[in-house]
Amino acid sequence: MVEVFKTNIEDFDDAGRLIEKLERTFSNYSVNFDLEDRDRILRVKCETEVDPKHIIDILNESGFHAEVLEDEVDVFSRHECPK
């Protein structure tokens, strides 16, 4: 499973420290940031479920903001699909 978060992290050093903290806390998670994305993306991968609330709490406790970035998928019914 992959969970994607929008964050306010801008500094690569902060991102590195948070990666270490998250991977220590959740040894089965693989964590990375995309700070070049406008949403300062945090991606968390796991073979099982990702605990988004706990991840958000850890970032908040570290002085940062994070929120789950919902998938934006356009779904068309047969009648609405462009021709």
C-alpha positions in Angstrom: 0.0 0.0 0.0 1.1 3.6 -0.7 -0.1 6.6 1.1 0.7 10.1 -0.2 0.8 13.2 2.0 0.9 16.9 1.2 3.4 18.6 3.5 5.0 22.0 4.2 8.5 20.6 4.4 10.9 22.6 2.3 14.4 21.8 3.6 16.2 18.6 2.6 17.8 18.3 6.0 14.4 18.4 7.7 13.1 15.8 5.2 16.1 13.5 5.9 15.5 13.7 9.7 11.9 12.9 9.3 12.6 10.0 7.0 14.9 8.6 9.7 12.3 9.2 12.4 9.5 7.6 10.5 11.5 4.6 9.4 12.7 4.0 13.0 9.1 4.3 14.2 7.7 2.1 11.4 10.4 -0.4 10.5 8.3 -1.9 7.7 7.7 1.5 6.0 9.7 2.9 3.1 9.6 6.7 3.2 10.6 9.4 0.7 9.9 13.0 -0.1 9.5 14.9 -3.4 10.3 18.4 -2.3 10.3 19.7 -5.9 6.6 18.9 -6.2 4.4 21.9 -5.3 2.7 19.9 -2.6 6.0 18.8 -1.0 5.0 15.2 -1.3 5.7 12.5 1.3 5.2 9.0 0.1 5.0 6.1 2.5 5.0 2.5 1.2 4.2 -0.6 3.2 3.3 -4.2 2.5 0.3 -3.9 4.7 -1.7 -0.8 5.9 -0.1 2.6 6.4 -1.2 4.5 9.5 -1.8 8.0 8.2 -3.0 9.5 11.5 0.2 8.4 13.3 2.4 9.8 10.5 0.5 13.1 10.6 0.9 13.2 14.4 4.7 12.6 14.1 5.1 15.4 11.6 2.9 17.8 13.7 5.0 17.0 16.8 8.1 17.8 14.7 6.6 21.3 13.8 5.3 20.5 10.4 2.0 20.1 8.7 0.9 17.0 6.7 -2.4 15.9 5.2 -3.4 12.9 3.2 -3.4 13.8 -0.5 -6.6 12.2 -2.0 -6.5 10.6 -5.4 -8.0 12.8 -8.0 -9.4 10.5 -10.6 -11.9 11.6 -13.2 -14.6 9.0 -13.6 -17.1 9.2 -16.5 -20.2 7.2 -16.9 -20.8 5.9 -20.5 -23.2 8.8 -21.1 -20.8 11.5 -19.9 -17.7 10.2 -21.7 -16.4 12.6 -24.4 -16.7 11.3 -27.9 
